[in-house]
Amino acid sequence: MKLSTGKLSLLALIIFTLGGLTTHSMQQSPKCIDKNYMNSMLSYLRELPQDLKHYIIFLLLEKTLNYNFELCQTFSCPSQGQVRAVALSPDGQTALTGSWDGRARLWNTQTGELLKTLIIGPRDKECSMWKIPQLVDLQEEDKVFVDVVAFSPDGKTILTASDDETACLWDVSTGEKLLTLRGPGEIICYAVFSPDGTSIFTGSKEGTACLWDAITGELLMVLENKRFLLRKEIISAAFYTNVYSDKNNTILIGSLGGEVYIWDTKTGEREEIFTSKITIHSVAFGRHGTLIVTTSDTVGNYGEALCWHPELGGHEKMTGHTEVIYLAPYSPDGHTIITGSMDCTARIWDSKKGTLLKTLEHPGQVVAIAFSNDNNTIITGSDDKNARLWSRTFEKNGSWIETRKEIAEELFMELYPLVYLKDPQNIQEKTPLEETSKWNCLLF
């Protein structure tokens, strides 16, 4: 059998673009890849010699499970305040930071160059504009704290939220303000786009949750927190992202008062997960509906993050931090968790086992973290006025093979029908034991 170099390159491109041809990734594969074309390339892949298929899958697993992230850029500006929010564009070419000096900044991730500065004034003063990249001094009374920044899923729009009781949408190219979302006279503590970019969630200091139309700015739904709590602030929230699940209309919400609950935006109903006296700093949905909650302000639990399994029951503890954990997002593929803490470290964990994989040292507290869509880049924000970019690099000793053996085997078994079986839909065609044995010898 002969395959052109072009076809082999396309095969590799498809595999690496998908980041794994598992059921999970097939559900969320990039819209730019035509399904028929992808199936055609998979047919070519199945015709390759076994050793070559083994090698391609090995490279895929290494790309997915290798945790050797190294510092590659530091984003620093003389006038920059504490970096409280960070985001990476969908294509990974630009980074966005939000600071307590009233600015959001756009950076080139390849060169570290400051591209543009968005100056955000109070709600009554329209002094917001892109500067390229010129420094503009603001009067102290005109400064706001930029606590949230995010890119829309298509990368064309920026979302910011600040302590002037507003969330705003901006055009990335021109800096034009597209919409201002004003809640019920409450400071907005958190904001996030829905996975499809059509709606926006905001959570306030008084515990009010709002759902907005991202195109018109219309307020679609409100959920008030009428409970008597000393601290109602909605500090974190996450949309469920599995497009094939009946939970796709749900939002996970965490408050500083110790509440974690689900908001069904289809029915408007609220479902309690748990309530405690422990402060909640962040919540996140993970793969297969796992959620993670980080806790603090309780003696003995400062450095502990919990990974809950609501359907199966129970949780894993990720222990190692020595101070408060501020946040703990999942990687887009769901295999990795990274925590940011007051102890000046960000730590990378295996989401299945709760095993500590790597520690990223910082000069200051790590208060903001975001992953790139391809899982290969991490951006962290710190109170030392810098944001840092960490890139996954080739790991010569291949330690991921041992430390993440269980999840590697699981992923391989998910990939097997797609890559090795002539008819992946034929459930009668089972995995040949000799092939699995051969693969285990090659990998482990």
C-alpha positions, 0 to 999 in steps of 0.5 A, spaced: 500 500 500 502 506 498 500 513 501 502 520 499 506 524 503 501 529 503 496 524 505 500 522 511 501 529 513 493 530 513 492 524 517 497 527 522 494 534 522 487 531 523 489 527 529 493 533 532 487 538 531 482 533 534 487 532 540 484 525 540 479 521 536 475 519 543 468 519 543 469 526 548 473 529 542 468 527 537 463 530 540 467 537 540 471 536 534 472 543 530 467 546 526 472 547 520 473 539 519 468 536 515 466 530 518 466 526 511 473 528 510 475 526 517 472 519 516 476 519 509 482 520 512 481 515 518 480 510 512 487 511 510 489 511 517 486 504 518 490 502 512 497 504 515 502 498 517 501 497 524 507 499 527 506 506 524 499 506 527 502 505 533 507 510 533 502 515 531 497 513 537 503 514 541 505 521 539 497 523 540 498 520 547 504 524 549 501 530 546 495 529 550 498 526 557 505 530 557 505 535 563 512 538 561 510 545 561 515 550 561 515 558 561 516 561 554 513 568 555 512 573 561 507 579 559 509 585 563 508 593 563 510 598 567 503 601 569 500 594 570 497 593 576 495 586 579 493 581 574 486 578 576 484 575 569 487 572 563 484 569 557 487 566 551 484 567 544 481 560 540 487 560 535 492 561 541 495 567 537 493 572 543 493 573 550 488 577 554 490 580 561 485 584 566 488 588 571 486 593 577 489 599 574 483 599 569 486 596 563 485 590 559 491 588 555 492 584 548 499 581 547 502 577 542 503 570 545 509 568 540 513 575 541 510 577 548 509 584 545 504 588 547 499 589 542 493 594 544 491 597 551 483 597 553 482 603 558 476 601 562 473 607 565 467 607 570 460 606 567 458 614 567 465 615 563 466 613 556 473 613 556 474 606 553 478 605 547 484 601 544 491 604 544 496 601 540 500 600 545 500 607 548 500 609 556 495 613 558 494 615 565 487 615 569 485 619 575 485 615 581 477 616 581 476 614 574 480 607 575 476 600 576 478 593 577 478 589 571 476 582 575 474 578 568 476 578 561 474 572 556 474 571 549 468 569 545 468 562 542 469 565 535 475 570 538 472 576 535 469 579 541 472 580 548 468 580 555 470 584 561 467 585 568 469 590 573 467 593 580 463 599 576 457 594 576 457 592 569 460 587 564 461 589 557 463 586 550 468 589 545 470 588 538 477 585 538 479 589 532 477 596 533 476 596 541 469 599 540 464 597 545 458 593 543 454 592 549 454 594 556 450 589 561 448 592 567 445 588 573 440 590 578 445 595 581 450 590 584 457 589 583 459 583 578 464 578 580 464 573 575 462 573 567 463 567 562 460 566 555 456 560 554 460 554 549 456 557 543 457 564 544 450 566 544 449 567 551 453 570 557 452 569 565 454 574 570 454 573 578 454 579 582 456 580 589 449 580 592 448 573 589 444 574 583 445 570 577 443 573 570 443 570 563 444 575 557 443 575 550 450 576 547 448 579 541 442 584 543 444 584 551 437 582 553 436 580 560 433 573 559 433 570 566 434 572 573 436 567 579 436 571 586 439 568 592 434 570 597 437 566 603 440 569 609 448 568 608 453 573 610 457 572 603 453 571 597 458 573 592 458 568 586 465 567 585 465 562 580 461 559 575 461 554 569 457 552 563 456 544 562 459 543 555 457 536 552 453 538 546 450 531 547 447 531 554 441 533 557 445 537 562 447 542 556 442 548 559 445 547 566 450 552 569 454 550 576 455 556 581 459 557 587 459 562 592 463 565 597 458 563 602 459 556 601 454 554 596 455 550 590 448 549 586 446 548 579 442 553 575 437 549 569 436 555 565 431 551 561 426 551 567 429 556 571 430 551 577 435 551 582 438 544 584 443 544 591 449 540 590 451 542 597 452 548 602 457 548 608 461 553 612 467 553 608 468 558 603 468 556 595 473 559 591 472 556 584 467 551 581 468 547 574 465 542 570 470 536 568 469 531 563 463 526 564 460 531 568 465 531 574 466 538 578 471 540 582 471 545 588 476 548 591 476 550 598 479 555 603 478 559 610 478 553 614 483 550 619 487 544 616 484 545 609 487 551 606 491 547 601 486 542 599 482 541 592 476 536 592 474 533 585 467 531 586 463 525 582 456 527 583 453 521 579 458 516 582 459 519 589 465 521 593 471 525 591 479 525 590 483 530 594 489 534 591 493 536 597 500 539 596 498 547 597 500 550 603 495 556 602 489 558 600 487 555 593 484 561 588 481 557 582 482 550 579 480 549 572 480 543 568 483 543 561 479 543 555 480 535 554 478 534 561 485 530 563 488 535 567 487 540 572 491 546 574 490 550 581 493 557 583 494 559 590 496 564 595 502 560 596 505 563 589 505 556 585 500 553 580 500 546 580 498 541 575 494 534 577 492 528 573 484 529 573 483 522 574 487 520 580 488 527 583 496 526 582 500 532 583 504 532 576 508 538 576 509 545 580 510 552 576 513 557 581 511 564 581 514 570 585 507 572 587 500 569 588 497 566 582 490 568 582 488 567 574 489 561 570 486 559 563 488 553 558 488 554 550 483 550 546 489 545 544 491 544 551 498 545 550 499 552 553 497 555 560 497 562 562 497 564 569 496 571 572 499 574 579 499 579 584 506 581 582 503 585 576 505 579 571 502 574 567 506 568 564 505 563 558 507 556 559 508 551 553 508 544 553 514 541 551 517 534 549 519 530 555 525 526 553 524 521 559 517 520 558 515 520 565 508 521 563 508 513 561 508 511 568 505 517 572 499 517 567 499 509 565 492 508 567 489 514 563 493 512 557 491 505 557 483 508 557 485 513 552 488 507 547 482 503 548 477 508 546 481 510 540 482 502 538 475 502 534 477 508 530 484 506 528 484 499 528 478 496 526 475 496 519 468 497 521 468 501 528 461 501 528 461 493 528 460 491 536 462 484 534 469 486 532 472 485 538 479 488 540 485 482 538 488 480 545 495 480 541 494 487 538 493 490 545 499 486 548 503 488 543 501 495 544 502 495 551 509 492 550 511 498 546 508 503 550 510 501 557 
